C-alpha cells in the first residue's frame, strides 16, 4: 500500500472511529442509558435467587461490566482528546486575533512541564503586579473621592437663578 492510500485508509478509519466515539459517548451520557444500565443491574439482582447466587451468576455481571468499562475508557478518552484539541484551537485563534496578546500562548500545549511551570510563575507574578496596581488605583481613587466630598462646591449664581 503506498503512502497516500495508507493515509486515506487511516484517515477514513480515524474519521469513522471519531464519529462512532462521539455518538457512543453522547448516547452513554444520556439519561436513558443510565436507566438501561440500572435495569440490567435490577434484572441481575432479581435473577440471583433463580441461579442460587452462583459463581456463574456473579461472573456474568463482573465480566459484562468489565468489558463495558474497558471499552468506554477508550471511547471517552477519544472524545475528551478531541474536545480538548477543539478548545485549544479556539483559544489559540482568540489569542492570535487579539491585538497585544502574546502569540506564544497560542501553542502553549506543546511546551514541556518545566516550561509550563515557568510560564505559570511568570503569569502569576504579572497578575499579582496588576492586582497591586489596581488596588493602588482604588486607594488613590477613594482618597480623591473623600477629598472631593469634603471640599465645598461653588455654584454659579447665574445658573441657579429661577426664571421669573
N, C-alpha and C positions, 0 to 999 in steps of 0.2 A: 504494500500500500504506500503510495507516495505521500509526501508531506502535506499537500493540500487536501487530499482525501482523508488523511488522518485527522487534520484539523477540523474538516467539515463533519466527520463522524463524531469526534469528541465534542464539537460544538452542539450538534443535534442531540447527543446523549446528555450533555450538560444542560441544555435548554429543556429537554424533556424532564430530567430529574428535578431541575429547579421548579418547573411548573407543578410537577407532581408533589414535591415537598411543600410548596406554598399552599396548594389545595388541601393536602392532608393535614398540615399544621392548622390551617384555618378551620377545617372540619373538626379536628380533635379539640380545638378550643371552644367549640360551640356547646351550649348547654345540653343539647340533645345527646351529644357524645358522652357527656358526663352521666346523663340519665341512663344511657345504654350500658355503660360500664357498671353503674350501680345495679342495674337489673341483672347483669351477668353474675355479679357477686351475690345478689339475693338468690338467684336460681341455684348457684353453687351451695350457698348456706342451706337452703331448703332441701337440696338433694343429699345433704350429709347423712341423715338417718337412713335414707334409701340404700346408700352404699356403706353403711356402718362406719362412717368416718374413716374409711380405709386409707392406706398409704397411697393407693392409686387415685382416690378422690382428692387428696391433698396435692398429689403430684400434678394433676390436671390444672389446678388454679396456679400453682407455682410456676409450671412450665409456660402456661399461657401469659401470665403477667410478665414473666422474664423476657419472653420473646417480644411482646409488645413494647416493653420498656426499652429493650436493646435497640429495636428499630426506630423508635420515636426519638431516641437520643440523636441519631444521625440526621433525621428529618428536621428536628428543632434546631440543631447546630447549623444546618444548611440555611434555614430561613433566618436565623439570627445573624450569621455571617453576611448574608445578602442585605438584610436590613441595616446592619452596621455600616456596610460599604456605601449603601444609598445615603445614609445620614452623613457620612464623611464627605461624600461627593457634593451634597447640597451645602454643607458648611464650607467646604473648600471654595465652591462657587461664590458664596457670600463674602468670604474673606478676600478673594481675588477681585470682586466687584467693588469693595469698599475702598474709597479713597483714604489713604493714610494708614490702611491696615498693613500689618507685616505679612507679606506673602509667604514667609517661611512657615506660617501656621497652616497653610493650605495642604501641605503634605506631612503634617506632624505625625501621622500614624506610622510613618516609615522610620522614625527615629528609634535609637536604642533606649533601653530603660534608663541608662545614665543620662543620656541627652534629654529625655523627657523630664527627669527629675531636675536637672539643671534649668530647663526652661520653666518648669513649675515654680522653682525657687525664685527665678527672675520675675515671673508674672506676679507672684505673691508679694515680692518686695515693691514692685510698681504699684500694685493695688493698695498696699499699706501706705505708700507715699501719697497716692491720690487721696486716700481717706484722710490722712493727716492734713493735707492741703484743704480739702473740703471742710473739715472740722475747723480749721483756722479761719476760713472764709465765713463760716457760720458764726463763729465767735465775734469776728470783726463786724459782721452784719448786725448781730444783736446789740453790740456796743453802739453802733451808728444809730440803730432804731431807738435805743434808750435815750441817746443824746438828743435826737430829734423830738422825742416825746417831752423832754424837759425844757426845750427851747421854745420861748414864746413865739407865736405866729403873728406876723404883722399883716393886717388886711388892708387892702387898697380901699380908701374911703369912697372913691367914685364907684367902684363895683358893688359896694354893699348898700348904696342908696336905693331906696324903693322908688319906683316911678309914681309920681303923684297924679 
